[in-house]
């Protein structure tokens, strides 16, 4: 099997997911609100965010393709949840940065965490590998929650 035939779904899915993330970043209007806000201790430097999100979106994309390729009866449910959580994810920076509304973003982030936990649970039932690929995303969302909460607390 040629490389392209074997990896095409992974490459295309990752490109789409990263492309939409890039669009969300553009629509958010930049990160000035974060740059000038008082941040909680252990806040990572700005360069960390695009690196971490690129890795996480890649892992999520691989997980989604694994689920899509499965014959499991729950795969459609899992992929619907994946798309829903991805949409919620893409809206968060628009709320936080674009509208400079960290309190609303914090509530939105809780919704995202719930959606990702539900998605991951179903991914695990379809493919344990796909489920494990979502775990770093969950962990990072708790870091994001800490940062978002800290910004709300220190800047209100």
C-alpha positions as CSV (number, residue, x, y, z in Angstrom):
1,X,0.0,0.0,0.0
2,X,1.3,3.4,-0.9
3,X,2.0,6.0,1.7
4,X,-0.8,8.4,0.5
5,X,-3.4,5.7,0.3
6,X,-2.6,4.5,3.9
7,X,-2.3,7.9,5.5
8,X,-4.7,10.1,3.4
9,X,-7.6,10.1,5.9
10,X,-5.2,11.1,8.7
11,X,-3.5,13.8,6.7
12,X,-6.8,15.3,5.4
13,X,-8.6,15.1,8.8
14,X,-5.6,16.7,10.5
15,X,-5.4,19.5,7.9
16,X,-9.1,20.2,8.2
17,X,-9.0,20.3,12.0
18,X,-5.9,22.5,12.1
19,X,-7.3,24.7,9.3
20,X,-10.5,25.3,11.2
21,X,-8.5,26.0,14.4
22,X,-6.4,28.6,12.5
23,X,-9.7,30.2,11.3
24,X,-10.9,30.3,14.9
25,X,-7.7,32.0,15.9
26,X,-8.1,34.6,13.2
27,X,-11.7,35.2,14.2
28,X,-10.7,35.6,17.8
29,X,-8.7,38.7,16.9
30,X,-5.4,37.8,18.6
31,X,-4.2,37.3,22.1
32,X,-3.8,40.9,23.4
33,X,-6.3,40.3,26.2
34,X,-4.2,37.4,27.5
35,X,-0.9,39.2,27.0
36,X,-1.9,42.2,29.1
37,X,-3.9,40.3,31.8
38,X,-2.7,39.4,35.2
39,X,-2.1,35.7,35.0
40,X,-2.0,33.0,37.7
41,X,1.3,31.4,38.8
42,X,2.7,28.7,36.5
43,X,1.2,30.4,33.4
44,X,3.2,29.1,30.4
45,X,4.8,31.5,28.0
46,X,2.8,32.4,24.9
47,X,4.9,30.2,22.6
48,X,3.6,27.0,24.4
49,X,0.0,27.5,23.2
50,X,0.4,27.0,19.5
51,X,2.7,24.1,20.0
52,X,0.5,22.3,22.4
53,X,-2.7,22.9,20.4
54,X,-1.1,21.7,17.2
55,X,-0.1,18.4,19.0
56,X,-3.6,18.1,20.6
57,X,-5.5,18.7,17.3
58,X,-3.3,16.2,15.6
59,X,-3.9,13.6,18.3
60,X,-7.7,14.3,18.2
61,X,-7.7,14.0,14.4
62,X,-5.9,10.6,14.6
63,X,-8.4,9.4,17.2
64,X,-11.3,10.5,15.0
65,X,-10.0,8.6,12.0
66,X,-9.4,5.5,14.1
67,X,-13.1,5.8,15.2
68,X,-14.3,6.5,11.7
69,X,-12.5,3.4,10.4
70,X,-14.0,1.1,13.0
71,X,-17.0,-1.1,12.5
72,X,-18.4,-0.3,16.0
73,X,-22.1,0.5,16.2
74,X,-21.3,3.6,18.3
75,X,-18.9,5.1,15.8
76,X,-21.5,7.6,14.4
77,X,-22.4,8.7,17.9
78,X,-18.7,9.1,18.7
79,X,-18.1,11.2,15.5
80,X,-21.1,13.4,16.2
81,X,-19.8,14.1,19.7
82,X,-16.4,14.8,18.3
83,X,-17.7,17.4,15.9
84,X,-19.8,19.0,18.6
85,X,-16.9,19.3,21.0
86,X,-14.7,20.6,18.2
87,X,-17.2,23.3,17.5
88,X,-17.4,24.3,21.2
89,X,-13.6,24.3,21.2
90,X,-13.4,26.7,18.2
91,X,-15.8,29.1,19.8
92,X,-13.9,29.4,23.1
93,X,-11.1,31.7,21.8
94,X,-13.6,33.9,20.1
95,X,-15.4,34.4,23.4
96,X,-12.2,34.8,25.4
97,X,-10.1,36.9,23.1
98,X,-12.5,38.3,20.5
99,X,-15.2,39.4,22.9
100,X,-12.8,39.9,25.9
101,X,-15.2,37.9,28.0
102,X,-13.2,35.6,30.3
103,X,-16.2,35.0,32.6
104,X,-18.4,33.7,29.8
105,X,-15.4,31.8,28.3
106,X,-14.9,30.1,31.7
107,X,-18.5,28.8,31.6
108,X,-18.0,27.8,27.9
109,X,-14.9,26.0,28.9
110,X,-16.9,23.9,31.4
111,X,-19.3,23.0,28.6
112,X,-16.3,22.0,26.5
113,X,-14.8,19.8,29.2
114,X,-18.1,18.0,29.6
115,X,-18.4,17.5,25.8
116,X,-14.8,16.2,25.6
117,X,-15.3,13.8,28.5
118,X,-18.4,12.5,26.8
119,X,-16.6,12.2,23.5
120,X,-13.7,10.4,25.1
121,X,-15.9,8.0,26.9
122,X,-17.5,6.9,23.6
123,X,-14.2,6.9,21.8
124,X,-12.9,4.5,24.5
125,X,-15.8,2.2,23.9
126,X,-15.2,2.2,20.1
127,X,-11.4,2.0,20.3
128,X,-9.2,2.2,23.5
129,X,-6.4,3.7,21.4
130,X,-8.7,6.5,20.2
131,X,-9.8,7.1,23.8
132,X,-6.2,7.3,25.1
133,X,-5.3,9.8,22.3
134,X,-8.0,12.1,23.8
135,X,-6.5,12.1,27.3
136,X,-3.8,14.7,26.7
137,X,-6.6,17.0,25.4
138,X,-8.6,16.5,28.6
139,X,-5.5,17.2,30.7
140,X,-4.8,20.4,28.8
141,X,-8.4,21.6,29.2
142,X,-7.9,21.5,32.9
143,X,-4.8,23.6,32.5
144,X,-6.9,26.0,30.4
145,X,-9.6,26.0,33.0
146,X,-7.0,26.9,35.7
147,X,-5.6,29.7,33.5
148,X,-9.1,31.1,32.5
149,X,-10.2,30.9,36.2
150,X,-7.0,32.6,37.3
151,X,-7.5,35.4,34.8
152,X,-11.1,35.9,35.9
153,X,-10.0,36.0,39.6
154,X,-7.0,38.3,39.1
155,X,-8.6,40.7,36.7
156,X,-12.1,41.2,38.0
